[in-house]
């Protein structure tokens, strides 16, 4: 099971870069989701990561096609209300592009529009979606039956949820505050990593 870390738009560039550098070796991808930051700030962040030898194939930009093209990144993630996925894939076929989905219908449409993966949520209660009831995980088995592309879960996922999500055979999990709001992002990422990557005797 893969592990995605998603930035929480709560830190200045230098602090955020430090957090990403700390965790990059124990996650499969880092999604840069910094809605409040200007383009030049995100470009500065990417430059810091490059200077520090971060594997840029692990970096995914959220909703910023312009910056992805400008900086020659290979990964883009679109929100459900973002740019038309089918057009992005047509004009930029070499980009790996995923989309956020909230229903089975959304997920099927994303695959039809040539999404490379979907992130489904929010699965559990989370402060990031305060007041909104979670979508739960009941739809995940049906999604797995209907989709051929990878499916990732997001939203309120704690380390103790990972085994339950594994049992639904999804491809990975996406964690925001559980990693980037932590006082020690590496320790937190490792807790998820161990549960995502290691096989325990009770699972056999």
N, C-alpha and C positions, 0 to 999 in steps of 0.2 A: 504494500500500500504506500502510495506517495504522500509526501508532506509538503504543503504549500504554506508559506507565511505571507500574510497580507499586511502592508503597513497601515497604521491607524491615523495618519494625518495629525499627529499630536506633538511632533518633535521638530526642532530646527534641523537643517540639512546636515550639519556636522554630527549631531547626536544620532540622527537616523542612519547615516552612513556607517557609524561605528557599530550600531546594532546589527545592521545587515552583514557587515564584515564578520562579526562574532558568530553568526548563525549559518552563514552560507554553506559551510561544509556538511551540515546535518539536515538541510532541507533540499527538496528537489527543485523548488522554484521560490522566488520572492516576487510577489506582485507589488508594484509601486502604485499605490492608490492614494494620491495626495491632492485632493480636490481643491484645497485652499492655496496651494502653492503655484507660483507663476512658472511659465515655461522655462525661463532662465534658471530658476531654482532647481527644477528637476534635471535640467541639463547639467548643472553644477554637481548635483548628487551623482549622476551617472559618471561624470568625469572623475570624481573622487573614487568611485568603485573601480573604475578602469585602472587608475593609478595604483590602487591597492591589489591589483591582479585578481579581482573578482571574476569568476566565470560568467560572462555576460549572457551566455546561453541560458542561464538560470534566472535571468531578470525578465519580468513581464511588466509592460506598462498598461495601466488601466485607463481606458478611454482617451488615450492621447496618441492617436495615429500619427499626428504631425511630428511629435517628438520621436516616436519609434522610427519613422522614415528618416528624419533628420540625423539621428544618431546611429542609424544602421542596426537597430535591434531586430531580433527575429521573432519576438513574442508580443502579442497584443491581446488584452482582454476587454470585451465590450459589455457594458451594462445592458440590461434588457431594453432600456430606453435610449440606447446609444446609436451610433452610426449603423446604417443598414448592413448587416453582416454579409449578405450575399454580394453586395457591391464591393465591400472591402476585399473579400476573397477574389472577386473577379479582377479588380485592379491591382491587387498585391498578392498574387497567388503563392509567393514564397513565404509570406507571413504565417506563423502558427497563431490562429485566432480562436479564442474561446468566448463563451457568452454566459452570463448569469441567467438562470431560469428559476421559475417558481412553481411551475405546473408541468405535468406530463406533456400537455399540448405545446407549451413553450419549448420543451426539450426536443420533441419530435421536429418542430419547425426549425430549431437551431441546427439540427443535423441535416435537414433538407436544404438549409441555406449554407451548407458546407463548413459548419463549425468543426474545429478539431477536437473540442471537448466542451462540456458544460459544467458549471458549478451550480449546484442546487441548494436552495435554502429559503429562509433560515430554518435549520433543523430543530434547534432547541431554544429555549428562552435566552435572550441576550440583551444586555444593556444597549448594544448598538442599534437594536430595533425595539426600544422601550415602548411598551404599550401595544405592540403588534403581536398577536398570537403566533407561535411558530407553525410552520407548515408540517413539521414532524418528519418521520422517516418512513411512514407507511407506503409512500409512493415509490420508494426506491426499488423494490423488486420488480414492479411493473416497468419502471424506466429501464432497468437492466435487460428486460425481455424485449423492449421495443427499440433500443438504441444499440448501435455498434461502436460509437465513439466513447471515450472515457467519461465517467461521471464522478465528480468530486462533491463532497458535502461541506456545507459551511453553516456557521451560526450557532454560537453557544456551546461549541464542542469542547468538552473537558477530556483530560486523558482517560478517565474511566469510561467514556463513551466509545472509545476507539474500537474495542472488541465487538461491541454491538454493531457498529458500522461495518467492521470486517465481515461479520456474518451476513451482511447484505451484499457482499461481493462488489462493493464500489471500488473505484480505482484509487481514491485518496481523499484526504481531508484538507480543508483550508482554514487556517487559524489566524485571527487578527489580534485581539486584545490579549489572548492567552499567551502570546509571545511578545508582542511589541509594547504592551502595557506593563510587562513584568519588570521588576527591578533587575532581574538577571535573565535576559532573553535567551542566552545559551542554555542555562539550566532548564528553562521552561521548554525550549525547543527539543532538548534531549529527552524530556519526559514523553513528549509526543513521538519523537523518533523511535524510542525503544518500543513503544506499543505498536507503531506502524510497521516497523521493519523486522522485529524479532518474533520468533515463534516460541510460545510458552508451552510447557507440558500440558496445561489444561486445555490447550487448543487442539492437541493431537487426538 
